[in-house]
Amino acid sequence: MDNVFTFFGLISESHGFLFLAHMILSAVIAALLAKKAMNNLQLVPQGMQNVMEAYVDGVWKMGADVMGRAHARKYLPLVATLGLFIFVANVIGIIPGFEAPSANLNMTLALALAVFVYYNFEGIKLHGVVNYFKHFMGPVWWLAWLMFPVEIVSHISRIISLSFRLFGNIKGDDMFLAVILMLAPWILPLIPFALLTFGAFLQAFIFMMLTYVYIGGAVQSDHIEP
């Protein structure tokens, strides 16, 4: 946001630099959290290992409900990494002196495009080009001329849905936080901070869930294993 103090702003006030610096910082923090959890693995998890194991198990169970256990396990690294990175990128903007890189459309659009390309690639690799796009035509052959363009538009709209939902919510949270800090600069607004932290978690959860749903729709057969 303009005219808001950031630590990286002491180096340069370029919008591009600030965005890139905070995005790299978020990625580094996410990587350090993962490394911390794996530094001293124990049979009975403690500390960060316990937190990360609970997180990974929760992500896997979420995926198992959507696409079955085998597929959920296969795509767990991608979805869990996305969730951790997005959460850190969201929550870092709540800390005074930092900005949320996920409040920038460049980041959210890049993530949405990556998910879009990946799930289509996986679907084509598993089913083949013809069979994959054949299901875009719907179950009734004489409605294929209508269903195919509708499905294409629907899939492309997922890019907008993923990117603008995350961007809009985090951008709105940043603006809300700026207003709160201007109104009560000397009193720590605990309730708004708690709500913003929950919002950061919620948006990461939604992105992970939609990623699982989109991949599941591309790779899943009619039968879902229990």
N, C-alpha and C positions, 0 to 999 in steps of 0.2 A: 504494500500500500504506500502511496505517496506520503512524504513528510512524516514517516514513522521511523524512529530510531532502530537500527539493527547493528549488531557488532560487525557484520561483514560490510556494512555501509561505511565504516571507518576506512576501509580499503578502497572501495569504489561504490558509487551510488548508481552505477549502471544497472538497469532492470535485468538485463541478460546475465550480468555477473552475479547479482543477488540471487536470482532464481537458480542458476547453475550451482552456486556455492551451497545453498540450502539443500538442493537435491542431492548433491554429493555427500553432504554432512548426514543426511537422512540415511543414505545407503551405507555409509561407514558405521553409523550407530547400529543399524539393523545387523550388519555383518559382525560387529563386536559383540552384540547380544547373543548371536548364534554361536560365536566362538567361545564366549564365556560359558555358555551352557555345555559345551563339549570339551572344555579344557580338562576336567577331572571327572569323567563319567563314573558313576557309582551304581551298584545294584539297587540301592535304596536312594532315589534321587533327592537332592537337597538344593536349596537356593535357586539359582537361575536354571539349573538342569530340571528341577521340578516344575518350574513355570513353563519352560519350553516344551517339556514332555506333555504337560496338560494342554498346552496350545496346539501342538501337533496332533494329539489324540482327538481334540475337539474338531479340528479341521478335517481329519480323516473320517470321523463319524458323520460330519455334515455332508461330505462327499459321498459316503456310503449310502446315505438316505436318498441321494439324488441319482447316482449312477451305478450303485452296487459296489461291493468291497474291492474287487480286483481293479476296476477302473479308478476308483477313488485313491487306491494306493499308488497306482501308476502316475497320476497327475498331482499327487500330494505335494511333491517338492515345488512345483510351479505355483500352485495356489497358496501354499503356506508362505512362500517367499514373497509373493505379491501382497498378501495380507500383512505381513510384518513390515514390509517397506512402506506400504500405504499408511498403516497406523502410525509409524514413526513420523512420516512426512506430514500427517494430519496433526498430530499432537505437538509437534515441535513449534507450531505457530502459536500455541497457547503460552509458551514461555516468553516472557518479555525479552526483547532484543533479538528475536528470531522471527522468520516468516515461514509459513507453511508452503512448501513448493507445490503441494497438491491444490493450492488456490490459484495456480497458474494453468491455463488450458493446455499449454504446450505439454506438460507432464501427463495430465489425465488423458489427453488425446493420444499420446504416444503409447500409454498403457493399453488403452482401448483398442488401438490398431494392432498392437502385438497380440492381444487375446483373439481378436477377429481373425488375423492371419493364421494364428496357431491352430484354432479349433477347426477352421476350414481345411487346413493342411492335414490335420489328423484324420478328419472325416474322409478326405479324398484318398489318403494313404491306406486306410482300412477298407473302404468300400469300392474304391476306384472312381474315376471321374464320372463315368456314365451313371453308375448306380447312386452315387452321392447326389448328383444334381437331379436324378430321376425322382427322388422323394420330394423335391421342390414342386413337382407337378400335382401333388395331391393324390388321393385314392381313386378319384373319378376321372377317367381319361378325357372325357369330352369337356371337362372344365380346366384342362391343363393350360390352355391359352390364357386363362384368367389367373389361375393359382401361381404359375411360375413367376410372373412379374411381381405379384403380391409378396411372394416369399423372398424374392431378391430385395425388394424394398424393406421388408421386415428385417432381414439380416443386416442390411446396411444401417438401418436405424439403430441397431444395437451399438454401433460405434458412438452414435450421438447419446444414446441412453447411458452407456458406461461413463463416457467422458464428461458430459455436462452435469450429470447427477452428482458426481464426486466434486467436480470443480465448483458448481453452484453452491453446494452445501458448505464446503470448506471456506469458500470466499465469503459467504454470508456469515459464517461463524467468526471469521477474522474481522469483519466490519462490526459485528455485535460486540466482540471483545474490545475493539478500539473505542467504541462508544462507552462501554462500561468503565474502561480505564480513564477516560476523560471525565466522566461523572464522579468517579470515586477513586482518584489516583492514590490516596493515602490509606484506603481501607481495602484490604484484600477481599475481592468479591468471591468468596468460597463457593457459593451456590452456582454462579455462572461458570466458574472454572470446572466444577464437577460436571455440569451439563455439557460443556464443550468437550471434555475428555470422553464422556459417554458418546457424544456425537462423532468424535474421531474414531472410536471403536466401531460404532454402528456403520459408518460409511465404509470402513475396511471390510467389515463382515458382509455387507451387501455386495461389494465388488467381488469378494471371494465366492459368494453363493451364486451370483450370476455367471461367473467364470465356469464354475462347476456345471451349471445348467446348460450353458452354451456348448461346452465340450461334450457333456453327456448326450445332448441332442444330436451331435455330429458323429459320435463313435458308437453309441449304444444300439444294440439290436432290440428286437421287440421284447425279448425276455430279459428281465433284470434278476440277477442272482440274488438270493436272500442274504 
